[in-house]
Amino acid sequence: MAGPAAGASTTTRATPTPGPEETGAEPTSSAGVEPTTAPTPTPTHPPAVAAAPKLSLLVLNNSRIHDLASRAAADFRSGGWPVRGTGNFRGRVAMTTVYYASGQEASARRLAAEFPKVRRVAPRFAGLPGSGLTVVVTRDYNT
């Protein structure tokens, strides 16, 4: 009977193979196929953003910090982004945001990727001054 106990150990080793745990491991192999599919969209997105044109910006201050729009505009210019103007925005924007017009989202995302202080990318809304890309800087840009 001692011999079968040794065989039972072998059986114990064999038991996990057909058991549900090993079946769970087999989908992991399938999941290994899924990550091969998942990385494909990820590399596609960054090159599209990186290749987006640097469009001209309107930079608006939405804080009480004097010349914040001018300082942000200087930052953007130093990064190669043309700035067509600066000014003030009298509305309520929660965080520094680049707003984009139709067909300009990739450029807006590129700006946000290059300048982490631009915390949000959103479509333009009615009443926002200017056209195209407009950056509304809030006091969080100053930190």
N, C-alpha and C positions, 0 to 999 in steps of 0.2 A: 504494500500500500504506500510505502515511502516513495517508491518509484513513480506512481501516479501523482503523488504530491508534487514531485519535481516537474512532471508533465503538466500539472495544474498551473505551475508557475509559467510554463510555456503557454498554456491556455490563457492565463491571465494576460500575458503579453499579446496574445492573439485576440482576446476579447475586446481590448480597446480599439483594435483596428476596425472590426465591424460595428462597434458600439456607436451611440449617438455622438460621443465626443469626437471620434475620428471622422464621422460624417460631417461634423461641424468643421473639422480641419480641411475636408475636401472643398467646401465652399470657400475656405480661405484661399485655396488654390485658384478657385474661380475668381475670388476677389483679386488675386494676383493678376488676373487678366483684366479686370476692371481698372486697376491703377494704370495699366498700359493705355487704356482708353482715356482715363481722366487727365493725364498730363498733356494729352494732345490739345484740348481747348486752352489750358493754361498758357503754354508757350505761344499760342496764336494770339491771345489778347495783348500781352505786353508789346510785341513788335508793332501791332496796329496802333497802340497808344504812342509808342516811341517814334513812329513814323508820321504821326499827325503833325500838321503844320502849326507853327507858332503864330497864331492870329493876333491881331492887335487887341489890346485890352482897354477897357474903361475901368478905372479903379475909384471906388467910392468909399468914403469914411462913414461908418455907422457907429461911431463912438464919440466920446468927448475928448479924446486924445488929439491934441493939436498936431496937424500935418501927418497923421497916420497914413492917409492915402498916398501922400507924396513919398513917404519913406517906403511903403510897400511897392509903389510904382518903380522906385529906384532899384529895389530888390529884383523885380521882374525884368527890368531893363538889363541889369547885370547878368541875368540868365539868358539874355537874347530875345526876350519877348518885347515886341513893340507896344508902347503905351500911347493911346490916342488922346488921353485926357484923365484928369482926376477931379474929384468933387466930393460932395457930401450926399448922404442918403438919409432922408428923414422917414424912416420906417422902423420896423423892428425885425432884425435878423439875428438869430440865436448864436451863430458862429460864422467865422469867415468862410464865405462861399463863393465859388465861381459859378455864374449862371451862363447857360449857353442857349443859342438859337438852334433851330432845326439844322441838322447836318454838322454840328460843331462839337458834339459830345466827346469825341476822341481827343480833340485839342484841349477841351476843358479838363479831361482826365489826365492828359499829359502835364498840364500846368500844376494840377494838384499833386501828381507824382513827383514833380521836380521841386515843389514848395510845400513841405508838410504842414506849414501853418495854414494853408488852404485846406480846411477840414472837411468841406462838403462840396459836392458837384450836383447841380440841380438845373432843370430846364428853366428858362426865363419865365417870368410871370408878368401879368398885366400891371402896368404902373411902374415897372422898373425902367429907369432912365437908360438912354442909349440903345444900342442894338449889338448883335453879336455877343462876344464874350464880355461879361461885366463881372468884376470882382468886387464884392462888398466886404470890406475889412471891418472887423469888430475888435473890441479890446483884447480878445484872445490872440490876435496877430502880434500884439506888442510884447507878449511873453516869450 
